[in-house]
Amino acid sequence: MCAALCALAVAACGDGDQHPAVTTPAAPEGGGVSGGALSDTLTVYAISADSGRPVPGADVFLGAGQGAHRVGQTGSDGKLLVSGLDGSPQMVSIKAAGYAGATWGFVKSAVATVPLEPMTSSIGEATISVSVPGWKDLPALDSGFYRVARFAFSRPRSLEALEAALDNPIPGCIQAETATDCEVTLSVPSDSTALLVVIAEGSDAGTPHVYKDDTLAVTALGIQTDLALHDGTTLPLALPLLDSAAVARATLVTTAPSADIFKDVIGVPGISLDGQILLYPSLGPLATSFLVPTASGPFVNGKLWAVATAGDGTDARWLRVYERGIDPPRSSSQAIDLATSTFSDSPSVERTGPSAYMLSGDGNLERLELATASGERLDVLLFPTQTEFEIPAGMLDEEPTSASVESFDLEVDLSEFDFTDLARQSTRIAYSRVDTL
């Protein structure tokens, strides 16, 4: 398995008596590949995915599968210079205490800056004790109708934000015949800068007290920007609803995926604000009528998104598409249509032997995550996509028990791209996970 990859690794890296010369002389921000075409020297930077700071003392490996071997360790600046190469594309792997391992390949550029994910997140949580003024004073509901308030918080524009579930089970409010106050306590990542409340109404015509089979329409919207949250603290917040003159109607249209296993398609708008993305919470697969802020106040420079997700009823397989960079309406009378494109096909990962896997997907980059029973993890970025992968020797102490694969569809130069491009430019992401290998 992966014989071609291993042969390439041997040709590029040499055998035990011909390892390349290594020197260990401040890591650039972000991750990615750059510096022009790879020749005889490869510069590797290891950085923390959370902070962008250098990761010193990280072991660096070159080669695929059993042909992989350690070539050195990053210095205090997170940098390792590997010389004596022949210009062939390289499979680069990095392992450091306190971080998930990472493998990137094939690197065809002179500089590879690899972000390592900390095994414990440095992002803390804050508590928001939120109330919605005006909730109790909304118009009385007709018999058989109800009103819900659902909340969502913004996230930095990273893969975490793009992959986040839209149907998070965070507290909300519900109102039927009797008017009540809307007061909830939310746990929110402390780096969030905006909080959203969506008010929607519908008829309880489906399963009683289950909104997912009802048709809900958004009737009011509240957004608080410029939040200043701190780890372990509680912020009391009155989240007022936006004036009707500051919102406009948006209709969201989605396309069903081709595979029958993906049942419900959930579409929501999103708003990008000050480097973060605020995705609306799910109102079920039947919701198509939303409100969005107009281009005024804190949203004058904001952009709208249209996001659609298709799932198979579990969290082990999903598809998602994004349309971004949409100008918000200029006035409340300017209704807009938001539409998403077709979904990618579902990727797959299958174990074919010890440390060996067969992959499929129709994107141009793949992300593979392998986890062991003892808690080790290896994050793999394959560019271009590959049909076979073998874990580089020395990266995991035992065989993985779980594997997931993500396929990304984006226009990017694979010889020079920023890792953040995956979050900033991907139009389609497809995900599949196998928990028993």
C-alpha positions in Angstrom: 0.0 0.0 0.0 1.2 3.5 -0.9 4.2 2.0 -2.6 4.5 5.0 -4.9 4.4 7.4 -2.0 7.1 5.5 -0.2 9.3 5.4 -3.2 8.9 9.1 -3.7 9.9 9.6 0.0 13.0 7.5 -0.4 14.1 9.3 -3.5 13.6 12.7 -1.9 15.0 12.0 1.5 17.6 9.3 1.1 18.3 6.3 3.2 19.7 6.1 6.7 23.2 7.0 5.6 22.1 9.9 3.3 19.8 12.0 5.5 19.8 15.7 4.4 22.0 18.1 6.3 20.0 20.0 9.0 20.4 23.3 10.6 18.2 24.9 13.2 18.5 28.7 13.0 10.7 33.6 14.0 7.8 31.9 12.4 5.6 33.9 10.1 2.0 34.3 11.1 -0.6 31.9 9.8 0.0 28.6 8.0 0.5 27.6 4.4 3.0 27.0 1.7 5.0 29.7 0.0 8.5 30.8 -1.1 8.5 29.5 -4.7 9.3 26.1 -6.0 11.1 23.6 -3.7 14.6 23.0 -4.7 17.4 21.6 -2.5 16.2 23.4 0.7 13.0 23.3 2.6 12.2 25.6 5.5 9.6 24.2 8.0 7.8 26.3 10.6 5.8 24.8 13.4 3.2 27.2 14.9 0.3 27.0 17.3 -3.0 27.0 15.4 -4.6 29.0 18.3 -2.1 31.8 18.7 0.2 31.6 15.7 3.2 31.5 18.0 6.2 29.3 17.2 6.3 25.8 18.6 9.9 25.0 19.6 11.2 21.5 20.1 8.9 19.9 17.5 10.2 16.8 15.7 10.0 17.1 12.0 9.8 14.1 9.7 10.0 13.8 5.9 8.6 10.9 3.8 5.5 8.8 3.5 4.5 5.7 5.4 7.3 3.5 6.6 9.7 5.6 4.5 9.2 8.6 6.8 12.2 9.5 9.1 13.0 12.3 11.5 15.2 15.0 10.0 15.5 17.4 13.0 13.8 19.5 15.6 12.5 23.1 15.4 14.5 25.7 17.3 13.2 28.4 19.7 11.8 30.2 16.7 9.8 27.2 15.6 11.9 26.9 12.5 13.9 24.0 10.9 15.9 24.3 7.7 16.3 21.1 5.8 19.0 21.1 3.0 20.3 18.5 0.6 17.0 17.7 -1.1 16.5 17.0 -4.8 13.5 19.2 -5.4 10.9 16.3 -5.3 7.6 17.0 -3.5 7.7 16.2 0.2 5.4 14.6 2.8 6.1 16.8 5.9 5.1 15.6 9.4 5.5 17.4 12.7 5.1 16.1 16.2 5.2 18.2 19.4 4.2 17.6 23.1 0.8 19.0 23.9 -0.3 19.2 20.2 -1.9 16.9 17.7 0.5 15.7 15.2 0.3 17.1 11.6 1.1 15.8 8.2 1.1 17.9 5.0 1.7 16.7 1.5 2.8 16.9 -1.0 4.7 20.1 -0.3 6.2 21.5 -3.6 7.2 24.9 -2.1 10.3 26.1 -0.4 8.5 27.1 2.8 5.9 25.1 4.7 4.3 26.7 7.8 2.3 24.0 9.6 -0.2 25.0 12.3 -0.5 22.5 15.2 -3.8 22.1 17.0 -3.4 22.2 20.9 -4.8 19.1 22.5 -6.5 21.4 25.0 -8.1 24.6 23.8 -6.7 27.9 25.0 -10.1 29.5 24.3 -12.1 29.8 27.6 -15.8 30.3 28.1 -17.8 33.2 29.4 -21.4 33.3 30.6 -24.0 35.6 29.3 -27.2 36.2 31.3 -29.3 37.5 28.4 -32.8 38.9 28.3 -34.8 40.1 25.3 -36.7 43.3 25.9 -39.9 43.5 23.9 -40.3 39.7 23.8 -43.3 39.8 26.2 -44.8 42.7 24.3 -44.9 41.1 20.8 -48.3 40.7 19.2 -50.6 38.1 20.6 -50.5 34.8 18.7 -53.4 33.1 17.1 -54.7 29.8 18.5 -52.4 26.9 17.4 -49.4 29.2 16.7 -46.3 29.6 18.8 -43.2 31.8 18.9 -39.5 30.8 19.5 -36.4 32.7 20.3 -33.2 31.0 19.2 -29.6 32.3 19.9 -26.3 32.0 18.1 -22.8 33.5 18.8 -20.2 34.6 16.3 -16.9 32.7 15.8 -13.6 33.7 14.2 -13.6 32.9 10.5 -11.9 29.6 10.8 -12.7 26.0 9.9 -14.4 25.7 13.3 -17.0 28.2 12.3 -17.6 26.6 8.9 -18.0 23.2 10.5 -20.1 24.2 13.5 -23.5 22.5 13.8 -26.4 24.9 13.1 -28.7 23.0 15.5 -26.7 23.5 18.7 -28.8 22.6 21.8 -28.3 26.0 23.5 -31.2 27.4 25.6 -33.9 29.4 23.9 -37.4 30.7 24.6 -40.9 29.6 23.5 -44.2 31.4 23.8 -47.7 30.3 23.0 -51.0 31.6 24.4 -49.4 33.2 27.5 -46.9 36.0 27.2 -43.7 35.3 29.2 -40.3 36.9 29.7 -37.4 35.6 27.6 -34.4 35.2 29.9 -31.7 32.6 29.4 -28.1 31.8 30.5 -25.7 31.0 27.7 -22.1 29.6 27.8 -20.2 31.3 25.0 -16.6 31.1 23.8 -14.8 34.1 25.3 -13.5 35.2 21.9 -17.0 35.7 20.4 -17.8 39.3 19.6 -21.5 39.2 18.6 -24.7 37.6 19.8 -27.8 37.0 17.7 -31.4 36.3 18.6 -33.8 35.1 16.0 -37.6 35.4 16.7 -39.7 33.1 14.5 -43.4 32.1 14.4 -45.2 29.1 13.1 -48.2 26.7 13.5 -47.7 23.7 15.7 -49.2 21.5 12.9 -46.6 18.8 13.1 -45.4 16.8 16.0 -46.4 18.8 19.2 -43.7 21.0 20.6 -41.2 19.9 17.8 -40.4 22.8 15.5 -38.4 20.8 13.0 -41.5 19.6 11.2 -43.2 23.0 11.3 -42.8 25.9 8.9 -41.3 28.8 10.8 -40.8 32.3 9.5 -38.6 34.9 11.1 -40.5 37.9 12.4 -37.8 39.8 14.5 -34.1 40.0 14.9 -31.7 41.2 17.6 -27.9 41.5 17.3 -25.4 42.8 19.8 -22.0 43.5 18.4 -18.7 44.5 20.0 -19.0 42.1 22.9 -16.1 42.1 25.3 -16.1 38.7 27.1 -13.7 37.4 29.6 -13.0 33.8 30.7 -15.0 32.7 33.7 -17.0 35.9 34.0 -20.8 36.5 33.6 -22.1 39.4 31.5 -25.6 40.6 32.0 -27.0 41.6 28.6 -30.3 43.1 27.4 -30.5 42.1 23.7 -33.0 44.5 22.1 -34.7 43.7 18.9 -33.8 45.7 15.8 -36.2 48.3 14.6 -38.3 47.1 11.6 -36.7 49.8 9.5 -33.3 48.2 10.1 -34.1 44.8 8.7 -35.3 43.4 5.4 -36.9 40.2 4.2 -34.6 37.5 2.8 -35.8 34.3 1.1 -33.3 31.4 1.2 -33.3 28.7 -1.6 -31.3 25.5 -1.3 -30.6 22.6 -3.6 -31.1 18.9 -2.6 -28.1 16.7 -2.6 -27.9 13.8 -5.1 -27.5 11.0 -2.6 -30.7 9.7 -0.9 -29.0 9.1 2.5 -29.0 12.9 3.0 -32.5 13.7 4.0 -33.2 17.2 5.3 -31.5 20.3 4.0 -31.2 23.2 6.4 -30.5 26.6 5.1 -29.6 29.7 7.1 -28.2 33.2 6.4 -25.0 34.4 8.0 -23.3 37.7 8.6 -19.5 38.4 8.5 -18.5 41.2 10.9 -15.0 42.3 11.9 -13.3 39.1 11.1 -16.0 36.8 12.6 -18.9 34.9 11.1 -22.3 34.8 12.7 -24.4 32.0 11.4 -28.1 31.9 12.2 -29.4 29.0 14.2 -31.4 26.3 12.5 -35.2 26.8 12.3 -35.7 23.4 10.7 -35.6 22.2 7.1 -38.9 24.0 6.2 -37.7 27.5 7.0 -37.0 29.7 4.0 -38.2 33.2 5.2 -35.7 35.2 7.2 -34.8 38.7 8.2 -31.4 40.2 7.7 -29.9 43.6 8.8 -29.7 46.4 6.3 -26.4 48.1 5.4 -26.5 50.5 8.3 -24.9 51.0 11.7 -22.6 48.2 12.6 -23.6 46.3 9.5 -22.6 49.0 7.0 -19.5 47.1 6.0 -20.9 43.6 6.8 -21.5 40.9 4.2 -24.2 38.3 4.1 -23.8 34.5 3.6 -26.1 31.8 2.5 -25.3 28.4 4.1 -26.9 25.0 3.5 -26.2 21.8 5.3 -27.4 18.2 4.5 -27.0 15.4 7.0 -27.8 11.7 7.3 -29.4 12.0 10.7 -26.1 11.6 12.6 -23.0 13.8 13.1 -20.9 11.3 11.2 -21.7 12.5 7.7 -22.7 15.9 6.3 -22.4 18.2 3.3 -22.3 22.0 3.4 -22.2 24.7 0.8 -21.5 28.4 1.2 -22.3 31.6 -0.7 -20.5 34.6 0.8 -19.7 38.2 0.1 -23.3 39.2 -0.5 -24.1 42.9 0.0 -26.9 43.4 2.5 -30.0 45.3 1.4 -29.8 49.1 1.6 -33.3 49.5 3.0 -36.1 47.5 4.7 -38.1 47.6 1.5 -35.4 45.8 -0.5 -36.2 42.1 -0.2 -33.4 39.8 -1.3 -33.0 36.2 -2.4 -30.2 34.1 -1.0 -29.4 30.9 -2.9 -26.9 28.1 -2.4 -25.2 26.0 -5.0 -25.2 22.2 -5.4 -23.5 20.0 -2.8 -20.3 18.0 -3.2 -20.5 14.2 -3.2 -19.8 12.6 0.2 -16.1 11.6 0.7 -15.1 8.2 2.2 -12.3 6.8 4.2 -11.6 3.0 4.5 -8.8 1.2 6.4 -7.1 -1.2 4.0 -4.3 -2.4 6.3 -2.1 -1.4 9.2 -1.8 2.4 9.1 -3.1 2.4 5.5 -6.3 4.0 4.2 -8.2 4.4 0.9 -9.8 7.8 0.4 -12.3 9.3 -2.0 -13.7 12.8 -2.5 -14.3 15.3 -5.3 -12.6 18.4 -3.8 -9.0 19.5 -4.5 -7.9 19.3 -0.9 -8.5 16.7 1.7 -8.3 16.9 5.5 -7.9 13.6 7.4 -8.2 13.3 11.2 -7.0 10.1 12.8 -7.5 9.4 16.6 -6.4 6.6 18.8 -8.0 5.0 21.9 -5.4 6.6 24.1 -6.2 10.2 22.8 -3.4 10.7 20.3 -4.4 12.6 17.1 -3.0 13.2 13.7 -4.3 16.0 11.4 -3.5 15.4 7.8 -3.8 17.9 4.9 -3.5 16.3 1.5 -3.0 18.6 -1.6 -3.8 17.6 -4.2 -6.4 15.0 -3.1 -5.0 11.4 -2.9 -6.7 8.0 -3.1 -4.3 6.3 -0.7 -2.6 7.4 2.6 -0.2 5.7 4.9 0.5 7.1 8.3 4.1 8.3 8.4 6.3 6.2 10.7 6.8 7.7 14.2 3.6 9.9 14.2 1.3 7.7 16.2 2.2 5.1 18.9 -0.9 2.9 18.1 -3.4 2.2 15.4 -6.3 4.8 15.1 -9.7 3.7 16.2 -11.5 6.7 14.5 -10.9 8.4 11.1 -12.7 11.3 9.4 -12.2 12.9 6.1 -13.2 16.3 4.8 -13.2 17.3 1.1 -12.8 21.0 0.2 -13.7 22.6 -3.0 -11.9 25.9 -3.5 -9.8 27.7 -6.1 -6.3 27.8 -4.8 -2.8 27.6 -6.0 -1.5 24.4 -4.3 2.1 25.6 -4.6 1.3 28.8 -2.7 -1.7 29.2 -0.4 -2.6 30.3 3.2 -4.1 27.7 5.4 -6.8 30.2 6.3 -7.9 30.0 2.6 -9.8 26.8 3.6 -12.0 28.9 5.8 -12.1 32.1 3.7 -12.5 30.6 0.2 -14.1 27.2 0.4 -17.5 27.0 -1.3 -18.3 23.4 -0.6 -17.2 21.1 2.3 -18.1 17.4 2.6 -17.4 15.3 5.8 -17.5 11.6 6.7 -16.3 9.8 9.8 -15.8 6.2 10.7 -15.6 5.4 14.5 -14.8 1.7 14.3 -11.8 0.8 12.2 
